[in-house]
Amino acid sequence: MSQAEKSQAVRVRPSDPRGSRNPLWTLGLLRSELTTLLRRHRTYALLAVLAAVPLLIGIAVRIETGGGGEGGPDGGAGPAFLAQVTNNGFFLVFAALAATLPVFLPMAVGVVAGDAIAGEASSGTLRYLLVAPAGRTRLLLVKYASVLVFCLIATLVVAVSALAVGALLFPVGDVTTISGTRIGFGEGLVRAALTALVVAVSLAGFAAIGLFVSTLTGSGIGAMAATVGLLITVQILDSIPQLSGVHPYLFAHYWMSFADVLREPVYWDDLSKNFQLQGLYVAVFGSAAWARFTAKDIMA
């Protein structure tokens, strides 16, 4: 880009009078963003990988046990809920979420969040989005909303895939909770849906971090790599006993609290701490992303 073109770069501020205040405009912008996101081959690839994880777990357990075996709420070894899968395929939902939440789910979210702003800048479309007129604040909120929708979709893909595989490979029926009580299969489905929602909310803080990183660079690949690298770093820190004092402040520390949804009654202590922590990360890094994006010169 020549110096003359750079001098004519669009710098639309949130208060730009050209920005529409019609709520329908915001909904249309969000719909357009979601349509673009869900039509990308990368999105399909990420969701396909997530859907394959429950299938691989189910096949592995089926081969190992021959479809039979013993398991109880507190028995067996391996990832959480894996021991119960052979007795009730419904538990594959929780086992799959426990297996994907530490790395696979947040990594997929990190790719989408990291590319949200930086990807538009690197492809040269960010200027035109601001000219639309979208307004920087409105565009940032729409980008973050689309990432949150992806969090929910990705989590549901894992849950639905696990439920289908579990029902296909193992018997299903009434569910024994972690507390030892039994609930009907219908109520179990409600608990599974609630668990998926909890997992999606648990990723909100990390999504805000990814969006902030995305405002710092004009390289989509760089933003994605930095976001995923931060995820790995935090996971390592959370596994070091000597750093237990900082663990409660790490965004990933309470991710596994979703298991408390399967208690009778539901144990809300760690779940509440998780929600509060995610809200704090959303507020801090969402504000940082807004401050950075609204003050940034858009040259591409």
N, C-alpha and C positions, 0 to 999 in steps of 0.2 A: 504494500500500500504506500502511495506517495505521501509526501508531507502535506500536500494540499488536501488529499483525501482524508488524512488524519485530522486536519484542522476542521474538517466538516463532519467529523464523527458525531453521531447523535448522543447527546447526554441528557436524557429525560429524567427528571426528578419526580418523586412521588407526588409533588404538588403541581405537576405540569397540567395546565388547564385542558390539554387535549385528552387527558385520561378520562375515560368514561366512568361515571359513577353508577351506572345502571347495574344492579345485581345480576341481571341476565347476561351482561357482558362477562362478568366473572365466571358464571356457570358455563358459558360458552367456551371461555378460555380453558377452564378445567376439563371440560369434555374433549376439547381439541388436544390437550396435553395427554390425557389418558388414552385417547385413540392412538396418538403417535407412539406412546410408550408400549401399548399392547400390540402394536403392529410390527414392532421391531423383532428381527430374528434373534437378537441377543436376549430379549425377554423370554421368548419361547425356549431358548436353550437353557436359560437359568431355571425356568419352571420345570423343564423336562428333567434336569439333574435332580432337582428337589423331589419330584415325583418318583424318581428311580430309587431314592434312598430307602423308603419303606419297602419297596419291592425286593431290594437286595437283602434287607434285614429279614423280611418274612421268608424268603427262600433259604437263607442261611440257617435260620432257626428250624425250618421244616426239615432240611437235610440233616441237621445235627440231631434232632429229636425224633424224626420220623413222624412228626405230627402229634406225638404223645409226650408224656413227661409230667413231672410234678412241679408245681410252683404255687406260691402263695403271695400274699401281699408283702411279706418281708423276706421271702426266701429267694434262693438262687443268687448267682453272681452275674457280673456284667452290667451294662447300662441299666438305668432305672426302668422298671416295669418289664424288662425283657424276660424275667423268669415266669411272668404270668401269661405271656403270649400263647404258649402251647395249650393252656387251659381255656383261654378265652381270647380269640383274635381281636376283640375290641381293644385290648391293651396295647396292640401294635400302634395305635394312634399316639398314645403317650410315650411309648418307647421311641417312635420315629421323631417326635418333637424333641425328646431328650437328646437324641443322637444328632439332629440337625441344628439345634439352637446354638450350641457353642461356636460353630464355624460356618456351616453351609448356609443357613438362613441369613445371618448377619452379613456374610460375604456377598450374597446376592443383593441385599439391601445396600451394602456399601458401594457396589458397582453402579446401581441406579442413582443413589444419592450423590455420589462423587461426580457423576456425569451430568447432573441436572443443569448446572449453570456452565461449568467448564466445557461440557460437550457442545453447548450452543455457541460458546465463544470460539472454540476451535474450528467449528464448521462454518462460522461466519454468519449465523442466523440470529445471534443475540440482538444485534442492532435493530433488525427488522421486527423482532418481537416487541421491542420497546417503542418503535414507531407506530405500532398497530392501532391505537395506543394502548398498552397494557399498564404502564407505570411500574416502577421498580418494586415497590412494596407489594402490589397486587401480583406481579409476576413471581416474586419470591414465595408468597403464600401459596400460589397455585402449584408451583414446583414442589413445595414441601407436602402439600395435600396429595399430590400424585404419588410421591414416595410413600406416604402413609397408606394409600390405597394398595400400592404394590406390597407393602408389608403384610396387609391382611390377605391379599390374594395368594401370596407365596405361602403363608401359614396354612391357609385353607387347602391349597394344593397338597401339602404334606399330609394334612389330616384326612382329607378325602381319599387320597391314594392309600394311606395306611389302613383306613377302614375297609376299603374295597379288597385289598390284599389280605387283610386279617380275616374277613368273612369268607374269602375264597379258599384259604389254606388251613384255617383252624375253626373250631366250633365257636359260636358266639352265643351269648345268653346274658343272664343277670350278672351284674358287675359287683365284685367285692371291693369295697373302698379300702384305702390305706388304714382306716380306723377299724377295719374288720367287719363292718356292717355290709349288708347287701342292698343294692338298689336295682330297680328294673332297668331293662335295656333302653327303654325310652328315656328315662331320666339320665342314664349313662350318656346317651347321645347329646342331651342338653349340656351335661358336664363337659363333654368333648368340645362342643361348640364354644362354651365359655372359656375352655382352656386355650383354644385357638385364638380367641379374642385377647386373652391375657398375654399370650406370646407376641401377638402383633403389637400390642401397646408397649410391651417390654422393649421393642426395637425402636420406639419413637425417639428416645434420647440419642441413640447411635445414628439414626437418620438425620437428626439435627446437626450432629457433628459432621457427617458426610456433606451436608448442604453447605456448612460453613467452609469446609475445606474446598468445596467446589467454587466458592467465590474468591479464593485466594490465587487461583491460577487460571490460565487460559488453555490448559492442556487437560482434556478429558481423561486420558490414560493416566497422567500424573496424579490427578485428583482421586481416581479410583484406586491407584496403587497406594497412595498415602492413607486413604481411609481404611483399606484392608490391612495395611501395615499397622495402623493404630489399633485396630481390632486385635490383631495377634499379640501386640505388645501388652495390651490390657489383660488379655486372657492369661498371658504368662505371669504378669504381676499378681493376678488374682489367685494363682496357684502356688505362690511362694509363702509359706507359713510365717516367715520372719516379717512379712509386710502386712500382717493381719490388721494392723491399726488403720491402714488406708483402704482395706478391702470394701468396707461398707459404702465408700464413696465412689467406687468404680462402677461404671454404668452396667457392667455385665454381672455384678456380684449376685443380684437377686433374680437373675433370669430363670433359674431352675425352681423358683418358688411356685411356678404354675402347678406343680405336683400337689400343692395344698388344696387345689380345686377338687381333688378326688378324695378329700377327707370328709367325714360326716360327724359334725357339720363342717362346712368349709372353714379353714383356718386362715384368717385374714391378716394376721400380723405381718408376715414377710411380704404378702401381696401388697399391703398398704405401703410398706417401706419401698417396695419396687416402684409402685406408681408415683410416689412422692419423688423418688430419685430421678425417674424418667422425666417428670415434670420440671425438675430443677435443670436437668441437662437441656431440655427443650427451651426453657426460658433463657439460659445463659448463652448457648450456642446459636439459638434462633436470633437473639438480639445481636450477637456478634456478626452473624451472617447478614442481617439487615444493615447494620452499621457499615460493614465492608462494602456491600453491594450498592448501597445508595450513594456512597462516596467514590465509587470506582468509575474511572473514565472507560467508557465502552468504545473500543477501537475496532472491534470485529463483530 
